[in-house]
């Protein structure tokens, strides 16, 4: 079985569909929980699946350093290693390497960098990134690119984009012909429409199984991000999945789906869960606040996750304040379930041509804020 994408319904620019892979179907729009180091922090893989996730994201940079792609390959690949038998997407490592700043040197060949773990020296190139992701066995492989910093003037953004396009060609050649596996190209160009159009044209000419919108969620703010998303998805091939990397907050995702994006990932729901923050239909809730101390009500009425069906706000407040391990486990489960419920709602709304009403209700509920304290 080969990798395939099918659009089943449209509502405006939004699309509802599915990605078929040998390891299972991915319903789109899709949210991918982040399993940076072969684990979604605080969750067992079967629990992540219970939240509704069809696919996870793994991190090339972290896995190449610890325990190493070669070791994972010797142990049967990333799926077996982490006990997840469904699709996995791995990023290229480019974003993490670029964030090392003083620890790396960028050349046409690739990026030479010092490990943040032990200072050991490494070279990451398009060819090496493809090799690492092949050793991991990821189902969706990301081309190696330079994540353009923000802000960037047009000259810098052009140079960065053109380098990424040359690396995209090398990634395509190094990936080769691997039936059942997919390679995604990454559009760059910062906030410049013409540069993003050039990038999309170059990527389309190379030919990829899907296309990511890179260089956003790097500090530009939602308004400017949406300005770019007003045109960027439409510059990419209509018949391939579109993936907005590193996004985001629930209202970011809803706005991006309206603009034609199909796939998302972000550490926010898991990271928030470990710090006592829950995401609900009425916005975020800080369980550290004393207002929850005597509250017997569930975190979110109508949510079917264990945090909401088996525990009170008072209990969640108690374990959060004591930094008990169960606090992060329960709130991470809730947050991932909330995100998957949101994605299911978006898919259903697009399929029935009622996306505008769904989005209006989404914003109206958030505007109400959390339920009144007791």
Secondary structure, 3 states (H helix, E strand, C coil): CCCEEEEEEEECCEEEEEEEECCEEEEECEEEEECCCCCCCCCCHHHHHHCCCCEEEECHHHHHHCCCHHHHHHCCCHHHHHCCCCEEEECCCHHHHHCCHHHEEECCCEEEEECCCCCCEEEEEHHHHHHHHHHHCCCEEECCCCCCCCCCCHHHHHHHHHHHHHHHHHHHHHHCCCCCCEEEEEECCCCCHHHHHHHHHHHHHHCCCEEEECCCCCCCCHHHHHHHHCCHHHHCCCCCEEEECCCCCHHHHHHHHHCCCCEEECCHHHHHHHCCEEEECCEEEECCCHHHCCCCCCCCCCCCCHHHHHCCHHHHHHHHHCCCHHHHHHHHHHHHHHHHHHHHHHHHHHHCCCHHHHHHHHHHHHHHCCCCCC
